[in-house]
Amino acid sequence: MSAVAFDGLPQYLEAETRRVEEALDRAVLRLVTDHGLDADVALASAVRHGVMSEGKRLRPILCVSAFVACGGERTDEAYDLAASLEMIHAYSLMHDDLPAMDDSELRRGRPTTHREHGEEVTMRAGAVLIPAAALQALHACRALGCPEGHARATVLQLVQAAGAGGMVGGQWLDLLGEGGALGPEELNALHRRKTGALLAASLAIGATAAGARDSVAEALHEYGRSIGLAFQIADDILDATESAETLGKNPSDAELDKSTYVSLFGLDEARHRARLEVEHALSALRAAEVDAPALVALAHYVVERGN
């Protein structure tokens, strides 16, 4: 792996999270000052609450890790690009938590955005983040010196992952599935959209911005698809086994009568399936000869967090 050496996962996550937080702060400041949000104090506050709440920042970390694995440098502009993914993720959580969806009062250990700022403002703040994220990605790619075709491709990857064929479509399938018994294929299809699409796009965007050759870009996308599913399986396990204090949010799957990997397969088989997805992700990297120790460690982290 080019650039800085990989010194171990905790140190890596700490250093990467710090750079991501700085990029998010720049992104929110740019959004507020350049697009007139400073005239709407309530909206600007809700945007900052939703974006700057503490989190794992896994998607932007994966994006930068893929970018570096493909020969890119760890510049501020690389993290600015990665911040676009977290902006979309933040919007999805803000809307997920609304009473019309999961009706959550707690997120990352503090009150959800709508509990702090109200439902109407939260809906608008989430909506604002969608075009803002696309502009963030475009501006960052141009600052990185990406060819215009690569810049447009990254924006397309971002909005496709966020849209009806990706995350939004997955949220809709999730709502439709409440109270019903989904089979394995239906559950996989739901979560490849709701959770997996943006995770896979994180890798694809990093590869595209770095100008990776097709075989490497395809391997990173396949890695992303697999760890996206592994991430969701691990989430279902945590939701079934951990408390609100540990999770920083209220476990809600059972209350909303949702089909999960735990309800469908049981804890042991769910854990086994998560490990299989990690193995598939790593085999994709090996097949394309992608040397990225950080991505290997992050794949294991996806299923081991909380253990």
N, C-alpha and C positions, 0 to 999 in steps of 0.2 A: 504494500500500500504506500503510495507516495505521500508527501507532506509529513506531518508530525507522527511520531511513533505511537503505537497503541500501548498504553501503560497499564491497562486494566479497566474494567467496565465502570466501577464507581467513579474513578477519577475522570474517565472519559465523559460520562454522563454529566458530571458536575461542570466540567469545562464547556461542554457543548450547550448545556442548558443556559449557562451564563451568556454565551454569545447569542443564543436564540432570544433570550429575554431582552437583550440590548436591541436586537433587530425589531422585535415586536414593539418596543417603546418608540423606535424611530418610525415604524409603520403607522402606529396610532397617532403620533404627533403629526405626521404628514397628512393623514386622513382628516384630522380635525382642522388643521390650519389651511390646507390647500383646497378643501372641498366644502368649506362653509359650515362644518359642524360646530365650530366655536360659537355660532349664533344660536345654537340649540343646546343649552347646557345639559338638559336632561338626557338628550340623545347621546351626546358626547360622553357623559358619565356612564351610561349603560354600555356603550361600545367598549370603553376602557375596562369596566367591570368584567365583561364577558371575555375579553382578549387577554387581560393581564392577570387573571386569577392563576394561581400556581397550578402547574400540571406537569406531566411527564415530558411533554414536548417531543414525543417520539417521532411524529411525522417530519417536522423540520430536521431533526437529528438524522433521520434516515436519508433525507434528501441531500444534506451536505455530505454525509458519509458516502453515498453513491457518487456524488459529484467528484469527491476527492479520489475515490477508487478508480474513476475514469480519467484521472489526470488533472482535475481542477485544483485550484488553490483555495485555502481557507481565508478568503477575504470577507470584509463586511458585506460586499455585494452578494456573495454566495448565501450568506445568512439572510439577507433581505429577500432573496428569491425564496428561500425555505420558509420565511415568515408567511408567505401567501397561503401555504398549506394550513398553517395554524389558524389563520384568519377564517378560512372555510370551516375548519374543525370547531372553532369557537362558535361560529354562527349555528352549526348543527347542534351543539350542546345547548345553546340558549333556547333554540326552538324545541328540542327534545324535552326540555324540562318544563315547558309550558303546561298549564292544566289541560289543554286540549290533547296533549300527547301523554307524557309520563307523569305529569303533575308532581314534579320533584321539588322539594324545599331545600335540599342540601346538595352542593356540588363542590368537590375539592375542599371539603371541610368548612365551607361557609355558605351563607344563604345564596340561593340561585338568583340570577339576574332579575327575573320577574318578581321575586320576593322583595328585592331591594328597590327596584325602579318601576315596577308595574308591568302588566302584560302588554299594553299597547306600545309603550316605549321599547320594550324588549323585542317585540315583533319587528318594529322598524329598525332597531339596531342590528338585528340579525340580517335583515334584508340589505342594509347598507353595506355589510361586510362582503357580500357576494361580488358586486362589481369592483369594490375596493381591492379585493384579493386579486382579481384578474389584472387590474392596473398595476398593482404591486409587482406581480410576476413579470409583466411586460417591461416595466421600468427597470427592474433588477436585471433582467436579461440584457437589456441594452447597455446598462452600466457595466455588465460583465464583458461586453464586447461580443456577445453572441451574434452570429449571422441572423439576419432578419427572419429567415425561414425557421431557424431553431427557436427564436423568440416567440414567433406565432405558434409553433408546435407546442411549446411549454404551456402557453395560455390555453390552447385547445385541450391539452391533457388535463389541466386543472378543472376547467369548466365541465368537461365530459364526466370526470370523476365525481363532481359535485352534483350533477344534474339528474334528470329523470332516469337515465340509464345507469346511474351510479348511486350516490348517497341518498338523494331525495327519493328516488324510486325505492330504495331499500327501506327508508323510513315509512313510506306508504305501505309497502308489503308488511312491515312490522305492525302497523296499525290494523291492517286487514287480518293479520294472523292472531290477534288477541282473542282468546277464548276458543281457538281452534287447535287441532292437533296436527302440526306440520310433520311431514316425513323428512328423512335425511336430505334428499335432493332439494326439497323446497326450502329447508332451513339453510343449506349451503348457498342456494341462490339468493336468498334474502341477505345473508351476511356478506357475501361477496360484493354486494352492492352497498349495503348500509355502512359496514365497517371496512371491508377489504378494498373498495375502489379507491378511496383516498390514500390508504396506506400504499397500495400498489403504485399510484400516481406519484407518490413521494420519491420512489426509486426511479421511475421513468423520467420524471422531470429533472432530477439530478443528472441522469445519464444523458438526456437530450441537451441540456445546457452545456455539458462538458464535451459534446460532440462525439459520444461513444459510438463505436462501430455497431452495426445492427445486432450481431450475435451477443455482444455484451449487454446492450440495451434490452434485448429480449430476455436474457437470463436474469437481469435485475428486476424486470417486470414480473417474471415468474416467481422469483424470490418474494417480491412484494405481495403477490396474490396469496402465496402460501402462508406467510407470516400474518397477513390480514386475517385469514381464517383461524390461525392459531391464537391470535390475539383475542378474537371473539370467544373462542372456546374457553380460554383462560378467564375472560371476563365472566362468563357464565358460571365457572367454577368458583370464582371469588364471590359472586353474587349469592351463591348457594351456601357458602361456608364462612363468610366473614361478616362482621358487624358494621353498622353505619360509622362507628368511630374509627374503625380500621380503614374502611373504604373511602371515607370522606364524603359519602353520599348514602342515600337510603336504598338498600337492596329492594328492587321493585318487580322483578320478573314474576315471582309467585303471586304477588298481589294483583298484577295486571293479567294473570293467567296466560303468560306467554310460553310458547314452546322454546325450550333451550336445549343445548347439547347435554346438559345434566339430566333434565327431565326425560329426554329421549333415550340416552344411553347409560345413565348412571355416572357417578364420579370417576370410577376407575377407567372405564372405556373412554370417557371424555378426555381424561388426562392422556391416555394412549393416543387418541386421535390428534391431540395438540402436538404431541411429540413427533408423530408421523408427518405433520405439516412442516415442522421445523426441519426434519430430515430432508423433505422434498425441496425446501428452500435452499438448503446448503448444497444439495446435489446439483441444483441449477447453477450455482456459483462455480462449483468444481468443473462442471461440464464445459463452461465457457472460460475456464481458467482465470476467473476473477479473484485476485489476491486482495482480500479485504477483511483482515482480522476483526475490525470493529463490527462489520456486518454479521460475521459469525457470532460474535458475543451478543449482539443485539437480538439475533434470532432466538438464542437461548433465553435471554432476558424476558422476551415476550411471554414465555410460558412459565418462567420461574418467579416472576414478580409476585410479591405477596407471600411466597413460601418461606 
